[in-house]
Amino acid sequence: MLATRTSQDMDDIYVGKVLKGDPTAFGYFLTQYKNMAYTIAISILKDEFVAEEVVQDAFMKAFRNLDNFQRQSKFSTWFYRIVTNESLMRLKILKKDILDFNPVYEEDIWDEGIDIDIMAEDRHYLVNEALNQLPPKESLVLRLFYLEEERIKAICEITGWSEANVKVLLHRARKNMFIALHQLMKLKT
């Protein structure tokens, strides 16, 4: 009976191939990790063109530094940390202004008159618009936790943040997401 290989096994095989001088083997990583890398970058940068550039830069950095990969964590974790760091550095360079909420959590802000029965494509649009309005770290943690279904421990490994920080960001992000969705839905009605 054939044993199935895990993604980590495959990652190790392709890391070995690249390190032995086969640069085309790096294409495996492009195929495997480009979507999640883009998700991380767009969560932080809020600009698809800049996010694409950052993902390309992150892949190049990973390729150039593959011999420094110690294999103490999965390749994906190591690579997503590079994407996160590159995205945050680019954000500092751009000094991009992100909409700052002044939420008043004590208020009951949900308007019962808002039609909750919206079509799936409208929900997708509203969620993405709301995520784009959140601060980068909050947007990233929500995308990783809910859309990518990563566990808190994995988010800590990807971002380099402490577990307490991730939990606080998740709590704050949920509240701000609710406010952003509420505001967007009011505009739609």
C-alpha positions in Angstrom: 0.0 0.0 0.0 1.3 3.4 -0.9 1.8 5.9 1.9 0.4 9.4 1.3 2.7 12.3 1.6 1.8 15.3 3.7 2.2 18.9 2.4 5.2 19.1 4.8 6.8 16.1 3.3 6.3 17.6 -0.2 7.7 20.9 1.1 10.8 19.2 2.4 11.3 17.4 -0.9 11.1 20.6 -2.9 13.2 22.5 -0.5 15.9 19.8 -1.0 15.5 20.0 -4.8 15.9 23.8 -4.8 18.9 23.7 -2.5 20.5 21.0 -4.7 20.5 23.5 -7.6 17.0 23.0 -9.3 15.5 26.5 -9.2 12.5 25.4 -11.3 11.4 23.2 -8.3 10.6 26.5 -6.5 7.5 26.7 -8.8 5.9 24.1 -6.5 5.9 26.8 -3.7 4.4 29.4 -6.0 1.5 27.1 -6.9 0.9 25.9 -3.3 1.2 29.2 -1.4 0.3 32.1 -3.7 -3.3 32.4 -2.7 -2.8 32.5 1.0 0.2 34.8 0.6 -2.1 37.2 -1.4 -4.8 36.9 1.3 -2.3 37.9 3.9 -0.9 40.8 1.9 -4.3 42.2 0.8 -5.5 42.0 4.4 -2.7 44.3 5.5 -2.2 46.6 2.5 -5.8 47.0 1.2 -4.5 47.5 -2.3 -4.4 44.6 -4.8 -1.6 45.9 -6.9 0.7 46.6 -4.0 -0.3 43.2 -2.4 0.7 41.4 -5.6 4.1 43.2 -5.6 4.7 42.3 -2.0 3.8 38.6 -2.6 6.3 38.6 -5.5 8.9 40.2 -3.3 8.2 37.7 -0.5 8.6 34.8 -2.9 11.9 36.2 -4.1 13.1 36.7 -0.5 12.1 33.2 0.4 14.0 31.8 -2.7 17.1 33.8 -2.0 17.0 32.8 1.7 15.9 29.2 1.4 19.3 28.0 2.7 18.6 29.9 5.9 15.3 28.0 6.4 16.0 25.9 9.5 13.0 23.6 9.1 12.0 24.2 12.8 8.6 25.1 11.5 6.7 24.2 8.3 7.8 26.0 5.2 4.3 27.6 4.9 4.6 29.1 8.4 8.1 30.5 7.6 7.0 31.8 4.2 3.8 33.4 5.6 5.9 35.2 8.2 8.0 36.7 5.4 4.8 37.8 3.6 3.4 39.4 6.8 6.7 41.2 7.6 7.1 42.4 4.0 3.5 43.6 4.0 3.9 45.5 7.3 7.2 47.0 6.1 5.5 48.2 2.8 2.6 49.6 4.8 5.0 51.7 6.8 6.7 52.9 3.7 3.4 53.9 2.1 2.1 55.4 5.3 -1.3 54.5 4.1 -4.2 55.9 6.1 -6.7 53.4 7.2 -10.1 54.3 8.3 -10.1 54.6 12.1 -13.2 53.7 13.9 -14.4 55.4 17.0 -16.6 52.6 18.2 -18.9 53.0 21.1 -19.4 49.4 22.2 -21.9 50.1 24.9 -24.5 51.3 22.3 -26.7 48.8 20.7 -25.9 49.7 17.1 -27.8 47.1 15.2 -30.9 48.5 13.4 -33.5 45.8 13.2 -34.8 47.4 10.1 -31.8 46.4 8.1 -32.6 43.6 5.7 -30.4 40.6 6.8 -31.6 38.5 3.9 -29.1 39.7 1.4 -27.8 37.7 -1.5 -24.6 35.7 -1.2 -22.7 37.9 -3.6 -23.8 41.0 -1.7 -22.6 39.3 1.5 -19.2 38.5 0.0 -18.9 42.1 -1.2 -19.9 43.6 2.1 -17.6 41.4 4.1 -14.6 42.3 1.8 -15.5 46.0 2.0 -15.7 45.8 5.8 -12.4 44.0 6.0 -10.8 46.7 3.8 -12.0 49.3 6.3 -10.4 47.6 9.3 -6.9 48.3 10.5 -4.4 45.9 8.8 -3.7 43.7 11.8 -7.4 43.3 12.6 -8.2 42.5 9.0 -5.4 40.0 8.8 -6.4 38.2 12.0 -10.0 37.9 10.9 -9.1 36.6 7.5 -6.8 34.0 8.9 -9.1 32.9 11.7 -12.5 32.9 9.9 -11.8 32.7 6.1 -8.7 30.5 6.2 -9.8 28.7 9.4 -6.4 28.9 11.0 -6.1 28.2 14.7 -4.8 30.8 17.1 -1.5 29.0 17.5 -1.0 28.9 13.7 -1.8 32.7 13.5 0.8 33.3 16.2 3.4 31.3 14.2 2.5 33.1 10.9 2.5 36.6 12.4 5.0 36.4 15.2 2.4 37.8 17.6 1.8 36.4 21.1 -1.3 34.4 21.8 -2.7 37.1 24.0 -2.2 39.7 21.3 -3.9 37.6 18.7 -6.9 37.1 21.1 -7.1 40.8 21.8 -6.9 41.6 18.1 -9.6 39.1 17.3 -11.9 40.5 20.0 -11.4 44.1 18.8 -11.6 43.1 15.1 -15.0 41.3 15.6 -16.4 44.5 17.1 -15.0 46.7 14.5 -16.2 44.3 11.7 -19.7 44.5 13.2 -19.6 48.3 13.1 -18.2 48.4 9.6 -20.9 45.9 8.3 -23.6 47.9 10.1 -22.4 51.1 8.4 -22.2 49.5 5.0 -25.6 47.9 5.3 -27.1 51.2 6.2 -25.6 52.7 3.0 -27.2 49.9 1.0 -30.7 50.5 2.3 
